[in-house]
């Protein structure tokens, strides 16, 4: 559980960094790609945090 939380926090922080980062060398398309990757990291972190490991069936 702790490793999962650590991984989720890392993904969200890395995604936020990519969203906030702009670089003139990459150009407009490079910045758009970085924003898309950042949004993907944040959404991936949220999906991992919300996922349940094993769904138990009640009998």
C-alpha distance matrix in Angstrom:
0.0 3.8 5.5 5.2 6.3 8.7 10.0 10.7 12.5 14.4 15.5 16.8 18.5 20.1 21.2 22.7 24.5 25.9 27.1 28.8 30.4 33.9 36.1 39.8 40.0 37.8 40.0 39.2 37.7 35.4 34.2 33.6 31.6 29.4 28.9 28.0 25.5 24.0 23.9 22.2 19.4 18.9 19.1 16.8 14.1 14.8 14.8 11.4 10.0 12.3 11.8 10.9 9.9 12.9 15.6 17.3 21.0 22.9 26.0
3.8 0.0 3.8 5.4 5.1 6.2 8.6 9.9 10.6 12.3 14.3 15.5 16.5 18.3 19.9 21.2 22.5 24.4 25.8 27.1 28.5 32.2 34.3 38.0 38.2 36.3 38.6 38.1 36.9 34.3 33.0 32.9 30.9 28.4 28.0 27.6 24.9 23.1 23.5 22.2 19.0 18.4 19.4 17.3 14.1 15.3 16.2 12.8 11.3 14.2 14.4 14.2 13.5 16.6 19.4 21.0 24.8 26.6 29.7
5.5 3.8 0.0 3.8 5.4 5.0 6.1 8.6 9.9 10.5 12.3 14.3 15.3 16.3 18.2 19.9 21.0 22.5 24.2 25.8 26.8 30.3 32.2 35.9 35.8 33.8 36.3 36.0 34.5 31.8 30.8 30.7 28.5 26.0 26.1 25.5 22.5 21.2 21.8 20.2 16.9 17.1 18.1 15.5 12.7 14.7 15.2 11.6 11.2 14.5 14.1 14.5 13.4 16.8 19.8 21.9 25.6 27.9 31.0
5.2 5.4 3.8 0.0 3.8 5.4 5.1 6.2 8.7 9.9 10.6 12.4 14.3 15.3 16.4 18.3 20.0 21.1 22.5 24.4 25.7 29.2 31.2 34.9 35.0 32.7 34.9 34.2 32.6 30.3 29.2 28.7 26.5 24.4 24.1 23.2 20.4 19.1 19.2 17.5 14.5 14.4 14.9 12.3 9.6 11.3 11.5 7.9 7.6 10.8 10.5 11.3 10.8 14.4 17.2 19.7 23.3 25.7 28.9
6.3 5.1 5.4 3.8 0.0 3.8 5.4 5.1 6.2 8.6 9.9 10.7 12.3 14.2 15.3 16.5 18.3 20.0 21.1 22.6 24.2 27.9 30.2 33.9 34.3 32.3 34.3 33.6 32.4 30.0 28.5 28.2 26.4 23.9 23.3 22.9 20.4 18.4 18.5 17.5 14.3 13.4 14.5 12.7 9.3 10.5 11.9 9.0 7.2 10.7 11.7 12.8 13.2 16.8 19.0 21.4 25.0 27.0 30.4
8.7 6.2 5.0 5.4 3.8 0.0 3.8 5.5 5.2 6.2 8.7 10.1 10.6 12.2 14.2 15.4 16.5 18.4 20.0 21.2 22.4 26.1 28.1 31.9 32.1 30.3 32.6 32.3 31.2 28.5 27.1 27.2 25.4 22.6 22.4 22.4 19.5 17.5 18.4 17.5 13.9 13.6 15.5 13.5 10.2 12.4 14.1 11.1 10.2 13.9 14.8 16.1 16.1 19.8 22.3 24.7 28.4 30.5 33.9
10.0 8.6 6.1 5.1 5.4 3.8 0.0 3.8 5.5 5.1 6.2 8.7 9.9 10.5 12.1 14.2 15.3 16.4 18.2 20.0 21.0 24.5 26.3 30.0 30.0 27.9 30.3 29.9 28.4 25.8 24.7 24.6 22.5 20.0 20.0 19.5 16.5 15.1 15.9 14.5 11.0 11.4 13.0 10.5 7.7 10.7 11.8 8.9 9.2 12.9 13.3 15.1 15.1 18.8 21.5 24.3 27.8 30.3 33.6
10.7 9.9 8.6 6.2 5.1 5.5 3.8 0.0 3.8 5.4 5.1 6.2 8.6 9.9 10.5 12.2 14.2 15.4 16.4 18.4 19.9 23.4 25.7 29.4 29.8 27.6 29.5 28.6 27.3 25.0 23.6 23.1 21.4 19.0 18.3 17.8 15.3 13.4 13.6 12.5 9.3 8.6 10.0 8.2 4.7 7.2 9.0 6.8 6.4 10.1 11.3 13.7 14.6 18.4 20.4 23.4 26.7 29.1 32.6
12.5 10.6 9.9 8.7 6.2 5.2 5.5 3.8 0.0 3.8 5.5 5.2 6.1 8.5 9.8 10.5 12.2 14.3 15.3 16.5 18.2 21.9 24.3 28.0 28.7 26.9 28.8 28.1 27.3 24.8 23.0 23.0 21.6 18.7 18.1 18.3 15.9 13.4 14.0 13.9 10.4 9.2 11.7 10.9 7.3 9.3 12.0 10.4 9.2 12.8 14.7 16.9 18.0 21.7 23.7 26.5 29.8 31.9 35.5
14.4 12.3 10.5 9.9 8.6 6.2 5.1 5.4 3.8 0.0 3.8 5.5 5.2 6.0 8.4 9.9 10.5 12.2 14.1 15.4 16.3 19.9 21.9 25.7 26.0 24.2 26.5 26.2 25.2 22.4 21.0 21.4 19.6 16.6 16.7 17.0 14.1 11.9 13.5 13.1 9.3 9.5 12.4 11.0 8.2 11.3 13.5 11.8 11.8 15.4 16.6 19.1 19.6 23.4 25.7 28.6 32.0 34.4 37.9
15.5 14.3 12.3 10.6 9.9 8.7 6.2 5.1 5.5 3.8 0.0 3.8 5.5 5.2 6.0 8.5 9.8 10.5 12.1 14.2 15.3 18.6 20.8 24.4 24.7 22.5 24.5 23.9 22.6 20.1 18.7 18.6 16.7 14.1 13.9 13.7 10.9 8.9 10.2 9.3 5.6 6.2 8.9 7.5 5.5 8.9 10.8 9.8 10.5 13.7 14.9 17.9 18.7 22.5 24.5 27.7 30.9 33.5 37.0
16.8 15.5 14.3 12.4 10.7 10.1 8.7 6.2 5.2 5.5 3.8 0.0 3.8 5.5 5.1 6.1 8.5 9.9 10.4 12.2 14.1 17.6 20.3 23.9 24.8 22.7 24.3 23.3 22.5 20.2 18.2 18.0 16.9 14.1 13.0 13.3 11.3 8.4 9.0 9.5 6.3 4.6 8.0 8.2 5.8 7.8 10.9 10.7 10.5 13.3 15.4 18.5 20.0 23.7 25.3 28.5 31.5 33.8 37.4
18.5 16.5 15.3 14.3 12.3 10.6 9.9 8.6 6.1 5.2 5.5 3.8 0.0 3.8 5.4 5.1 6.2 8.7 9.9 10.6 12.1 15.9 18.4 22.1 23.0 21.4 23.3 22.7 22.4 19.8 17.6 18.2 17.2 13.9 13.3 14.6 12.4 9.2 10.9 12.0 8.7 7.8 11.5 11.7 9.4 11.6 14.6 14.2 13.8 16.9 18.9 21.8 23.1 26.8 28.6 31.7 34.9 37.1 40.7
20.1 18.3 16.3 15.3 14.2 12.2 10.5 9.9 8.5 6.0 5.2 5.5 3.8 0.0 3.8 5.5 5.0 6.3 8.7 10.0 10.5 14.0 16.1 19.8 20.2 18.4 20.6 20.3 19.6 16.8 15.1 15.9 14.4 11.0 11.3 12.4 9.7 7.1 9.9 10.4 7.1 8.0 11.5 11.3 10.0 12.8 15.2 14.7 15.3 18.4 19.9 22.9 23.9 27.6 29.6 32.8 36.0 38.5 42.0
21.2 19.9 18.2 16.4 15.3 14.2 12.1 10.5 9.8 8.4 6.0 5.1 5.4 3.8 0.0 3.8 5.4 5.1 6.2 8.6 9.9 13.1 15.6 19.1 19.9 17.7 19.2 18.3 17.5 15.2 13.2 13.2 12.1 9.0 8.3 9.2 7.1 3.8 6.1 7.2 4.8 5.2 8.7 9.3 8.9 11.1 13.4 13.9 14.7 17.1 18.8 22.2 23.6 27.2 28.8 32.2 35.1 37.6 41.2
22.7 21.2 19.9 18.3 16.5 15.4 14.2 12.2 10.5 9.9 8.5 6.1 5.1 5.5 3.8 0.0 3.8 5.4 5.1 6.2 8.5 12.0 15.0 18.5 19.9 18.2 19.4 18.4 18.4 16.2 13.5 13.9 13.7 10.4 9.0 11.0 9.9 6.1 7.7 10.1 8.3 7.0 10.6 12.2 11.1 12.5 15.5 16.2 16.2 18.5 20.8 24.1 25.9 29.5 30.9 34.1 37.0 39.3 42.9
24.5 22.5 21.0 20.0 18.3 16.5 15.3 14.2 12.2 10.5 9.8 8.5 6.2 5.0 5.4 3.8 0.0 3.8 5.5 5.3 6.0 9.8 12.3 16.0 17.2 15.8 17.5 17.2 17.4 14.7 12.3 13.7 13.3 9.6 9.4 11.9 10.4 7.3 10.1 12.2 10.1 10.1 13.7 14.6 13.7 15.7 18.5 18.8 19.0 21.7 23.7 26.9 28.3 32.0 33.6 36.9 39.9 42.3 45.9
25.9 24.4 22.5 21.1 20.0 18.4 16.4 15.4 14.3 12.2 10.5 9.9 8.7 6.3 5.1 5.4 3.8 0.0 3.8 5.5 5.2 8.2 10.5 14.1 14.9 13.0 14.6 14.2 13.9 11.2 9.0 10.2 9.5 5.8 6.1 8.6 7.2 4.8 8.2 10.1 8.9 9.8 12.9 13.8 13.9 16.0 18.2 18.9 19.8 22.1 23.8 27.2 28.6 32.1 33.8 37.2 40.0 42.6 46.2
27.1 25.8 24.2 22.5 21.1 20.0 18.2 16.4 15.3 14.1 12.1 10.4 9.9 8.7 6.2 5.1 5.5 3.8 0.0 3.8 5.7 8.1 11.3 14.5 16.1 14.1 14.8 13.4 13.6 11.8 8.7 9.1 9.7 6.6 4.6 7.8 7.9 5.0 6.9 9.9 9.7 9.5 12.2 14.1 14.3 15.6 18.0 19.3 19.9 21.8 23.8 27.4 29.2 32.6 33.9 37.3 40.0 42.4 46.0
28.8 27.1 25.8 24.4 22.6 21.2 20.0 18.4 16.5 15.4 14.2 12.2 10.6 10.0 8.6 6.2 5.3 5.5 3.8 0.0 3.8 6.6 10.1 13.3 15.5 14.3 14.9 14.1 15.1 13.2 9.8 11.3 12.4 9.2 7.8 11.4 11.5 8.6 10.5 13.6 12.9 12.4 15.4 17.3 17.0 18.2 21.0 22.1 22.2 24.3 26.6 30.1 31.9 35.4 36.7 40.0 42.8 45.1 48.7
30.4 28.5 26.8 25.7 24.2 22.4 21.0 19.9 18.2 16.3 15.3 14.1 12.1 10.5 9.9 8.5 6.0 5.2 5.7 3.8 0.0 3.8 6.7 10.2 12.0 11.1 12.3 12.3 13.4 10.8 8.0 10.5 11.2 7.9 8.2 11.8 11.4 9.5 12.2 14.7 14.0 14.4 17.5 18.8 18.7 20.5 23.0 23.8 24.4 26.7 28.6 32.1 33.5 37.1 38.7 42.1 44.9 47.3 51.0
33.9 32.2 30.3 29.2 27.9 26.1 24.5 23.4 21.9 19.9 18.6 17.6 15.9 14.0 13.1 12.0 9.8 8.2 8.1 6.6 3.8 0.0 3.8 6.7 9.1 8.5 9.0 9.2 11.1 9.0 6.1 9.3 10.8 8.4 8.9 12.6 12.9 11.8 14.3 16.8 16.7 17.3 20.0 21.5 21.8 23.5 25.8 26.8 27.6 29.7 31.6 35.1 36.6 40.1 41.6 45.1 47.8 50.3 53.9
36.1 34.3 32.2 31.2 30.2 28.1 26.3 25.7 24.3 21.9 20.8 20.3 18.4 16.1 15.6 15.0 12.3 10.5 11.3 10.1 6.7 3.8 0.0 3.8 5.5 5.8 7.1 8.9 10.7 8.3 6.9 10.7 11.6 9.7 11.4 14.6 14.7 14.2 17.0 19.0 18.9 20.1 22.8 23.8 24.4 26.4 28.4 29.2 30.3 32.5 34.1 37.6 38.9 42.4 44.0 47.6 50.3 53.0 56.5
39.8 38.0 35.9 34.9 33.9 31.9 30.0 29.4 28.0 25.7 24.4 23.9 22.1 19.8 19.1 18.5 16.0 14.1 14.5 13.3 10.2 6.7 3.8 0.0 3.8 5.5 5.4 7.9 10.5 9.0 8.3 11.8 13.3 12.3 13.9 16.9 17.4 17.4 19.9 21.9 22.2 23.4 25.8 27.0 27.8 29.7 31.6 32.6 33.7 35.8 37.4 40.9 42.2 45.7 47.3 50.8 53.5 56.2 59.7
40.0 38.2 35.8 35.0 34.3 32.1 30.0 29.8 28.7 26.0 24.7 24.8 23.0 20.2 19.9 19.9 17.2 14.9 16.1 15.5 12.0 9.1 5.5 3.8 0.0 3.8 5.6 9.1 10.6 8.5 9.4 12.8 13.3 12.6 15.1 17.5 17.5 18.1 20.9 22.3 22.6 24.3 26.6 27.4 28.3 30.6 32.2 32.9 34.4 36.6 37.8 41.3 42.3 45.7 47.5 51.1 53.8 56.6 60.1
37.8 36.3 33.8 32.7 32.3 30.3 27.9 27.6 26.9 24.2 22.5 22.7 21.4 18.4 17.7 18.2 15.8 13.0 14.1 14.3 11.1 8.5 5.8 5.5 3.8 0.0 3.8 6.8 7.3 4.8 6.5 9.6 9.7 9.5 12.2 14.2 14.3 15.4 18.0 19.1 19.7 21.7 23.7 24.4 25.7 27.9 29.2 30.1 31.8 33.8 34.9 38.4 39.4 42.8 44.5 48.1 50.7 53.6 57.0
40.0 38.6 36.3 34.9 34.3 32.6 30.3 29.5 28.8 26.5 24.5 24.3 23.3 20.6 19.2 19.4 17.5 14.6 14.8 14.9 12.3 9.0 7.1 5.4 5.6 3.8 0.0 3.8 5.7 5.4 6.4 8.8 10.1 10.8 12.5 14.5 15.6 16.6 18.6 20.1 21.3 22.8 24.5 25.7 27.2 29.0 30.3 31.6 33.2 34.9 36.2 39.8 41.1 44.4 45.8 49.5 51.9 54.7 58.1
39.2 38.1 36.0 34.2 33.6 32.3 29.9 28.6 28.1 26.2 23.9 23.3 22.7 20.3 18.3 18.4 17.2 14.2 13.4 14.1 12.3 9.2 8.9 7.9 9.1 6.8 3.8 0.0 3.8 5.5 5.2 6.3 8.7 10.0 10.7 12.5 14.4 15.3 16.6 18.4 20.1 21.3 22.6 24.2 25.9 27.2 28.5 30.3 31.8 33.2 34.5 38.2 39.8 43.0 44.1 47.8 50.0 52.8 56.2
37.7 36.9 34.5 32.6 32.4 31.2 28.4 27.3 27.3 25.2 22.6 22.5 22.4 19.6 17.5 18.4 17.4 13.9 13.6 15.1 13.4 11.1 10.7 10.5 10.6 7.3 5.7 3.8 0.0 3.8 5.4 5.0 6.2 8.6 9.9 10.5 12.3 14.1 15.4 16.4 18.4 20.1 21.0 22.2 24.3 25.8 26.7 28.4 30.3 31.5 32.6 36.2 37.6 40.7 41.8 45.6 47.8 50.7 54.0
35.4 34.3 31.8 30.3 30.0 28.5 25.8 25.0 24.8 22.4 20.1 20.2 19.8 16.8 15.2 16.2 14.7 11.2 11.8 13.2 10.8 9.0 8.3 9.0 8.5 4.8 5.4 5.5 3.8 0.0 3.8 5.4 5.1 6.2 8.7 9.9 10.5 12.2 14.3 15.2 16.5 18.5 19.9 20.8 22.5 24.4 25.5 26.7 28.6 30.3 31.3 34.9 36.0 39.3 40.7 44.4 46.8 49.8 53.1
34.2 33.0 30.8 29.2 28.5 27.1 24.7 23.6 23.0 21.0 18.7 18.2 17.6 15.1 13.2 13.5 12.3 9.0 8.7 9.8 8.0 6.1 6.9 8.3 9.4 6.5 6.4 5.2 5.4 3.8 0.0 3.8 5.4 5.0 6.2 8.6 9.8 10.4 12.3 14.1 15.2 16.5 18.3 19.7 21.0 22.7 24.2 25.6 27.0 28.7 30.1 33.8 35.2 38.5 39.8 43.5 45.9 48.7 52.1
33.6 32.9 30.7 28.7 28.2 27.2 24.6 23.1 23.0 21.4 18.6 18.0 18.2 15.9 13.2 13.9 13.7 10.2 9.1 11.3 10.5 9.3 10.7 11.8 12.8 9.6 8.8 6.3 5.0 5.4 3.8 0.0 3.8 5.4 5.1 6.2 8.6 9.8 10.6 12.3 14.3 15.4 16.5 18.1 20.0 21.2 22.3 24.2 25.8 27.0 28.3 32.1 33.7 36.8 37.9 41.6 43.8 46.5 49.9
31.6 30.9 28.5 26.5 26.4 25.4 22.5 21.4 21.6 19.6 16.7 16.9 17.2 14.4 12.1 13.7 13.3 9.5 9.7 12.4 11.2 10.8 11.6 13.3 13.3 9.7 10.1 8.7 6.2 5.1 5.4 3.8 0.0 3.8 5.4 5.1 6.2 8.5 9.9 10.5 12.3 14.3 15.3 16.2 18.3 20.0 20.8 22.2 24.3 25.6 26.5 30.2 31.5 34.6 35.9 39.6 41.9 44.9 48.2
29.4 28.4 26.0 24.4 23.9 22.6 20.0 19.0 18.7 16.6 14.1 14.1 13.9 11.0 9.0 10.4 9.6 5.8 6.6 9.2 7.9 8.4 9.7 12.3 12.6 9.5 10.8 10.0 8.6 6.2 5.0 5.4 3.8 0.0 3.8 5.4 5.1 6.1 8.6 9.7 10.5 12.3 14.2 15.0 16.4 18.4 19.7 20.9 22.5 24.4 25.5 29.1 30.4 33.8 35.2 38.9 41.4 44.2 47.7
28.9 28.0 26.1 24.1 23.3 22.4 20.0 18.3 18.1 16.7 13.9 13.0 13.3 11.3 8.3 9.0 9.4 6.1 4.6 7.8 8.2 8.9 11.4 13.9 15.1 12.2 12.5 10.7 9.9 8.7 6.2 5.1 5.4 3.8 0.0 3.8 5.4 5.0 6.1 8.5 9.8 10.6 12.2 13.9 15.3 16.6 18.2 19.9 21.2 22.6 24.2 27.9 29.6 32.9 34.0 37.6 40.0 42.7 46.2
28.0 27.6 25.5 23.2 22.9 22.4 19.5 17.8 18.3 17.0 13.7 13.3 14.6 12.4 9.2 11.0 11.9 8.6 7.8 11.4 11.8 12.6 14.6 16.9 17.5 14.2 14.5 12.5 10.5 9.9 8.6 6.2 5.1 5.4 3.8 0.0 3.8 5.4 5.2 6.1 8.7 10.0 10.5 12.0 14.2 15.4 16.2 18.1 19.9 21.0 22.2 25.9 27.6 30.6 31.7 35.4 37.6 40.4 43.8
25.5 24.9 22.5 20.4 20.4 19.5 16.5 15.3 15.9 14.1 10.9 11.3 12.4 9.7 7.1 9.9 10.4 7.2 7.9 11.5 11.4 12.9 14.7 17.4 17.5 14.3 15.6 14.4 12.3 10.5 9.8 8.6 6.2 5.1 5.4 3.8 0.0 3.8 5.5 4.9 6.2 8.7 9.8 10.2 12.2 14.2 15.0 16.2 18.2 19.9 20.7 24.3 25.6 28.8 30.3 33.9 36.4 39.3 42.7
24.0 23.1 21.2 19.1 18.4 17.5 15.1 13.4 13.4 11.9 8.9 8.4 9.2 7.1 3.8 6.1 7.3 4.8 5.0 8.6 9.5 11.8 14.2 17.4 18.1 15.4 16.6 15.3 14.1 12.2 10.4 9.8 8.5 6.1 5.0 5.4 3.8 0.0 3.8 5.3 5.1 6.3 8.6 9.7 10.7 12.5 14.2 15.4 16.7 18.5 20.0 23.6 25.2 28.6 29.9 33.5 36.1 38.8 42.3
23.9 23.5 21.8 19.2 18.5 18.4 15.9 13.6 14.0 13.5 10.2 9.0 10.9 9.9 6.1 7.7 10.1 8.2 6.9 10.5 12.2 14.3 17.0 19.9 20.9 18.0 18.6 16.6 15.4 14.3 12.3 10.6 9.9 8.6 6.1 5.2 5.5 3.8 0.0 3.8 5.5 5.2 6.1 8.4 9.9 10.6 12.2 14.2 15.4 16.5 18.2 21.9 23.9 27.1 28.1 31.6 34.0 36.6 40.1
22.2 22.2 20.2 17.5 17.5 17.5 14.5 12.5 13.9 13.1 9.3 9.5 12.0 10.4 7.2 10.1 12.2 10.1 9.9 13.6 14.7 16.8 19.0 21.9 22.3 19.1 20.1 18.4 16.4 15.2 14.1 12.3 10.5 9.7 8.5 6.1 4.9 5.3 3.8 0.0 3.8 5.5 5.2 5.9 8.5 9.8 10.3 12.0 14.1 15.2 16.2 19.9 21.5 24.6 25.7 29.4 31.8 34.6 38.0
19.4 19.0 16.9 14.5 14.3 13.9 11.0 9.3 10.4 9.3 5.6 6.3 8.7 7.1 4.8 8.3 10.1 8.9 9.7 12.9 14.0 16.7 18.9 22.2 22.6 19.7 21.3 20.1 18.4 16.5 15.2 14.3 12.3 10.5 9.8 8.7 6.2 5.1 5.5 3.8 0.0 3.8 5.5 5.0 6.1 8.6 9.8 10.4 12.2 14.2 15.3 18.8 20.1 23.5 25.1 28.7 31.4 34.1 37.6
18.9 18.4 17.1 14.4 13.4 13.6 11.4 8.6 9.2 9.5 6.2 4.6 7.8 8.0 5.2 7.0 10.1 9.8 9.5 12.4 14.4 17.3 20.1 23.4 24.3 21.7 22.8 21.3 20.1 18.5 16.5 15.4 14.3 12.3 10.6 10.0 8.7 6.3 5.2 5.5 3.8 0.0 3.8 5.4 5.1 6.3 8.7 10.0 10.6 12.4 14.4 17.9 19.8 23.2 24.4 27.9 30.6 33.0 36.6
19.1 19.4 18.1 14.9 14.5 15.5 13.0 10.0 11.7 12.4 8.9 8.0 11.5 11.5 8.7 10.6 13.7 12.9 12.2 15.4 17.5 20.0 22.8 25.8 26.6 23.7 24.5 22.6 21.0 19.9 18.3 16.5 15.3 14.2 12.2 10.5 9.8 8.6 6.1 5.2 5.5 3.8 0.0 3.8 5.4 5.1 6.1 8.6 9.8 10.6 12.2 15.9 18.1 21.2 22.0 25.6 28.0 30.5 34.1
16.8 17.3 15.5 12.3 12.7 13.5 10.5 8.2 10.9 11.0 7.5 8.2 11.7 11.3 9.3 12.2 14.6 13.8 14.1 17.3 18.8 21.5 23.8 27.0 27.4 24.4 25.7 24.2 22.2 20.8 19.7 18.1 16.2 15.0 13.9 12.0 10.2 9.7 8.4 5.9 5.0 5.4 3.8 0.0 3.8 5.4 5.1 6.1 8.6 9.9 10.5 14.1 15.7 18.9 20.3 23.9 26.5 29.3 32.7
14.1 14.1 12.7 9.6 9.3 10.2 7.7 4.7 7.3 8.2 5.5 5.8 9.4 10.0 8.9 11.1 13.7 13.9 14.3 17.0 18.7 21.8 24.4 27.8 28.3 25.7 27.2 25.9 24.3 22.5 21.0 20.0 18.3 16.4 15.3 14.2 12.2 10.7 9.9 8.5 6.1 5.1 5.4 3.8 0.0 3.8 5.4 5.2 6.1 8.7 10.0 13.4 14.9 18.5 20.0 23.4 26.3 28.8 32.4
14.8 15.3 14.7 11.3 10.5 12.4 10.7 7.2 9.3 11.3 8.9 7.8 11.6 12.8 11.1 12.5 15.7 16.0 15.6 18.2 20.5 23.5 26.4 29.7 30.6 27.9 29.0 27.2 25.8 24.4 22.7 21.2 20.0 18.4 16.6 15.4 14.2 12.5 10.6 9.8 8.6 6.3 5.1 5.4 3.8 0.0 3.8 5.5 5.1 6.2 8.6 12.1 14.5 17.7 18.6 21.9 24.6 26.9 30.5
14.8 16.2 15.2 11.5 11.9 14.1 11.8 9.0 12.0 13.5 10.8 10.9 14.6 15.2 13.4 15.5 18.5 18.2 18.0 21.0 23.0 25.8 28.4 31.6 32.2 29.2 30.3 28.5 26.7 25.5 24.2 22.3 20.8 19.7 18.2 16.2 15.0 14.2 12.2 10.3 9.8 8.7 6.1 5.1 5.4 3.8 0.0 3.8 5.4 5.2 6.1 9.8 12.2 15.2 15.9 19.5 22.0 24.6 28.1
11.4 12.8 11.6 7.9 9.0 11.1 8.9 6.8 10.4 11.8 9.8 10.7 14.2 14.7 13.9 16.2 18.8 18.9 19.3 22.1 23.8 26.8 29.2 32.6 32.9 30.1 31.6 30.3 28.4 26.7 25.6 24.2 22.2 20.9 19.9 18.1 16.2 15.4 14.2 12.0 10.4 10.0 8.6 6.1 5.2 5.5 3.8 0.0 3.8 5.5 5.3 8.4 9.9 13.3 15.0 18.4 21.3 24.0 27.5
10.0 11.3 11.2 7.6 7.2 10.2 9.2 6.4 9.2 11.8 10.5 10.5 13.8 15.3 14.7 16.2 19.0 19.8 19.9 22.2 24.4 27.6 30.3 33.7 34.4 31.8 33.2 31.8 30.3 28.6 27.0 25.8 24.3 22.5 21.2 19.9 18.2 16.7 15.4 14.1 12.2 10.6 9.8 8.6 6.1 5.1 5.4 3.8 0.0 3.8 5.7 8.2 10.3 13.7 15.0 18.1 21.1 23.3 27.0
12.3 14.2 14.5 10.8 10.7 13.9 12.9 10.1 12.8 15.4 13.7 13.3 16.9 18.4 17.1 18.5 21.7 22.1 21.8 24.3 26.7 29.7 32.5 35.8 36.6 33.8 34.9 33.2 31.5 30.3 28.7 27.0 25.6 24.4 22.6 21.0 19.9 18.5 16.5 15.2 14.2 12.4 10.6 9.9 8.7 6.2 5.2 5.5 3.8 0.0 3.8 6.5 9.7 12.4 12.8 15.9 18.6 20.7 24.4
11.8 14.4 14.1 10.5 11.7 14.8 13.3 11.3 14.7 16.6 14.9 15.4 18.9 19.9 18.8 20.8 23.7 23.8 23.8 26.6 28.6 31.6 34.1 37.4 37.8 34.9 36.2 34.5 32.6 31.3 30.1 28.3 26.5 25.5 24.2 22.2 20.7 20.0 18.2 16.2 15.3 14.4 12.2 10.5 10.0 8.6 6.1 5.3 5.7 3.8 0.0 3.8 6.5 9.3 10.1 13.5 16.3 18.9 22.4
10.9 14.2 14.5 11.3 12.8 16.1 15.1 13.7 16.9 19.1 17.9 18.5 21.8 22.9 22.2 24.1 26.9 27.2 27.4 30.1 32.1 35.1 37.6 40.9 41.3 38.4 39.8 38.2 36.2 34.9 33.8 32.1 30.2 29.1 27.9 25.9 24.3 23.6 21.9 19.9 18.8 17.9 15.9 14.1 13.4 12.1 9.8 8.4 8.2 6.5 3.8 0.0 3.8 5.9 6.8 10.0 13.1 15.6 19.1
9.9 13.5 13.4 10.8 13.2 16.1 15.1 14.6 18.0 19.6 18.7 20.0 23.1 23.9 23.6 25.9 28.3 28.6 29.2 31.9 33.5 36.6 38.9 42.2 42.3 39.4 41.1 39.8 37.6 36.0 35.2 33.7 31.5 30.4 29.6 27.6 25.6 25.2 23.9 21.5 20.1 19.8 18.1 15.7 14.9 14.5 12.2 9.9 10.3 9.7 6.5 3.8 0.0 3.8 6.7 9.5 12.9 15.8 18.9
12.9 16.6 16.8 14.4 16.8 19.8 18.8 18.4 21.7 23.4 22.5 23.7 26.8 27.6 27.2 29.5 32.0 32.1 32.6 35.4 37.1 40.1 42.4 45.7 45.7 42.8 44.4 43.0 40.7 39.3 38.5 36.8 34.6 33.8 32.9 30.6 28.8 28.6 27.1 24.6 23.5 23.2 21.2 18.9 18.5 17.7 15.2 13.3 13.7 12.4 9.3 5.9 3.8 0.0 3.8 6.1 9.4 12.5 15.4
15.6 19.4 19.8 17.2 19.0 22.3 21.5 20.4 23.7 25.7 24.5 25.3 28.6 29.6 28.8 30.9 33.6 33.8 33.9 36.7 38.7 41.6 44.0 47.3 47.5 44.5 45.8 44.1 41.8 40.7 39.8 37.9 35.9 35.2 34.0 31.7 30.3 29.9 28.1 25.7 25.1 24.4 22.0 20.3 20.0 18.6 15.9 15.0 15.0 12.8 10.1 6.8 6.7 3.8 0.0 3.8 6.5 9.6 12.7
17.3 21.0 21.9 19.7 21.4 24.7 24.3 23.4 26.5 28.6 27.7 28.5 31.7 32.8 32.2 34.1 36.9 37.2 37.3 40.0 42.1 45.1 47.6 50.8 51.1 48.1 49.5 47.8 45.6 44.4 43.5 41.6 39.6 38.9 37.6 35.4 33.9 33.5 31.6 29.4 28.7 27.9 25.6 23.9 23.4 21.9 19.5 18.4 18.1 15.9 13.5 10.0 9.5 6.1 3.8 0.0 3.8 6.4 9.4
21.0 24.8 25.6 23.3 25.0 28.4 27.8 26.7 29.8 32.0 30.9 31.5 34.9 36.0 35.1 37.0 39.9 40.0 40.0 42.8 44.9 47.8 50.3 53.5 53.8 50.7 51.9 50.0 47.8 46.8 45.9 43.8 41.9 41.4 40.0 37.6 36.4 36.1 34.0 31.8 31.4 30.6 28.0 26.5 26.3 24.6 22.0 21.3 21.1 18.6 16.3 13.1 12.9 9.4 6.5 3.8 0.0 3.8 6.3
22.9 26.6 27.9 25.7 27.0 30.5 30.3 29.1 31.9 34.4 33.5 33.8 37.1 38.5 37.6 39.3 42.3 42.6 42.4 45.1 47.3 50.3 53.0 56.2 56.6 53.6 54.7 52.8 50.7 49.8 48.7 46.5 44.9 44.2 42.7 40.4 39.3 38.8 36.6 34.6 34.1 33.0 30.5 29.3 28.8 26.9 24.6 24.0 23.3 20.7 18.9 15.6 15.8 12.5 9.6 6.4 3.8 0.0 3.8
26.0 29.7 31.0 28.9 30.4 33.9 33.6 32.6 35.5 37.9 37.0 37.4 40.7 42.0 41.2 42.9 45.9 46.2 46.0 48.7 51.0 53.9 56.5 59.7 60.1 57.0 58.1 56.2 54.0 53.1 52.1 49.9 48.2 47.7 46.2 43.8 42.7 42.3 40.1 38.0 37.6 36.6 34.1 32.7 32.4 30.5 28.1 27.5 27.0 24.4 22.4 19.1 18.9 15.4 12.7 9.4 6.3 3.8 0.0
